[in-house]
Amino acid sequence: MYDVYAVREDFPVLKEVVYLDSTATTQTPIPAVEAMVEYFYKYAGNHGRGAHRLARETTNHYEDARETVARFLNAEASKTVFTKNTTEGINLIANSYPWEAGDHIVTTLLEHHSNLLPWLRLHKNGVNVTVVNPDDEGIIDTSMIENAFTEKTRLVAITQVSNVFGSIQDVKNITKLAHRNGIKTLIDGAQSAGHIPVNLKDLGCDFFATAGHKGLLGPQGTGVLYIKEPDMLESASVGGGTISDVEGYTYVLEPSPACFEAGTPNIPGVIALGRAVEYVEKIGVSEIETHEIKLSREAAKRLSELEHVEVYGPEDRGGIVPFNVKGLHAHDVALILDQTRKICVRSGHHCAIPITRFLKVDSTVRASFALYNTKEEVDILVNAVAGLKALVC
Ligand SMILES: Cc1ncc(COP(=O)(O)O)c(C=O)c1O
């Protein structure tokens, strides 16, 4: 197991606060920040454009980052597209897939708006959408997905780890069932990559969208989209960097991934993401998973022992612990925790209004754990929430 206290030295802000909001975005380690600074100070140029030394060096570093991320996810670099976030990746698929009127998509009520609204927008334009409900702990019964299939179903779009419950879905099995019926799968990996091992060859999914700025520890404004069969799509977004020729009214697209990365990308961000993923690899994602799960289960157990607290989600959870303090609004709880103990937790509907309503509340408090959190921070959180009893009785 790695030394969490040594790891914390690479995240200076952790000396200032108790950061329990890594589901929203993680902190970025010093080596990744240094990679960004190095780019600006030593070789900033554009990617894939130009023969001069700075353009060449930039392109090499950018493509090295792609190799690193692809290796980490066990995917081919040619199928690994950089985006600005998970949302952009999912929208790219929704807007580029060759839909026909009457096509059908299966998704779930668990989804973050980023994996729901792109499908609801298609629904307005003649594509049918079925939304499958989870159980009370945020688990999707695989057979409910299968029961939703029709002859016209083209895609199952589902999250691997719920950002509201921390529940983990069996996306490998869902992909197997979908493929047996000739249906493609899109996995929202925003809360899985970097937190639990993700092996795209083994998962077998057709599309996998994730963030660079969450479990992969990269900077904000970075994301990753895996496309198993790039030739089946023409990106809805084309322009600079995506074509090899234009003549009259026709153009020839570059092969993947260039054809999916229109315009100047977030070059410093992607280079830093590559360095961040190397950092995660060095610690080991299985070790990170074990550490996060240990902390979150302990926090969930101890919070649920408090009479004035309700904890949501399954016992078997990832690093996410949603809860409410009876009689206090989630935003008030978050504000008090911040003001009194410098504890940073998220409150609200977590960009997932349908599933928050399913819990019969309008918001929850969410404590989320990453590789750099400690048992002492669990103590601080639990003691602070225990202390809120005086406000509600
Ligand atoms: C499950 C899930 N999907 C999608 C997103 C959107 O991610 P991004 O902000 O990278 O677009 C999030 C963000 O929290 C999320 O938790």
The ligand as a MOL file (V3000), in Angstrom:
LIG
                    3D

  0  0  0     0  0            999 V3000
M  V30 BEGIN CTAB
M  V30 COUNTS 16 16 0 0 0
M  V30 BEGIN ATOM
M  V30 1 C -21.1850 10.4160 -13.6540 0
M  V30 2 C -20.8070 11.7290 -14.2740 0
M  V30 3 N -20.9740 11.8880 -15.5920 0
M  V30 4 C -20.6380 13.0350 -16.2100 0
M  V30 5 C -20.1210 14.0840 -15.5090 0
M  V30 6 C -19.7390 15.3380 -16.2370 0
M  V30 7 O -18.3510 15.4240 -16.2270 0
M  V30 8 P -17.5750 16.6410 -16.8630 0
M  V30 9 O -17.6920 17.7590 -15.8950 0
M  V30 10 O -16.1860 16.1250 -17.0230 0
M  V30 11 O -18.2140 16.9490 -18.1530 0
M  V30 12 C -19.9290 13.9710 -14.1270 0
M  V30 13 C -19.4190 15.0960 -13.3370 0
M  V30 14 O -19.4140 15.1020 -12.1430 0
M  V30 15 C -20.2880 12.7640 -13.5010 0
M  V30 16 O -20.1200 12.5810 -12.1940 0
M  V30 END ATOM
M  V30 BEGIN BOND
M  V30 1 1 1 2
M  V30 2 1 2 3
M  V30 3 2 2 15
M  V30 4 2 3 4
M  V30 5 1 4 5
M  V30 6 1 5 6
M  V30 7 2 5 12
M  V30 8 1 6 7
M  V30 9 1 7 8
M  V30 10 2 8 9
M  V30 11 1 8 10
M  V30 12 1 8 11
M  V30 13 1 12 13
M  V30 14 1 12 15
M  V30 15 2 13 14
M  V30 16 1 15 16
M  V30 END BOND
M  V30 END CTAB
M  END
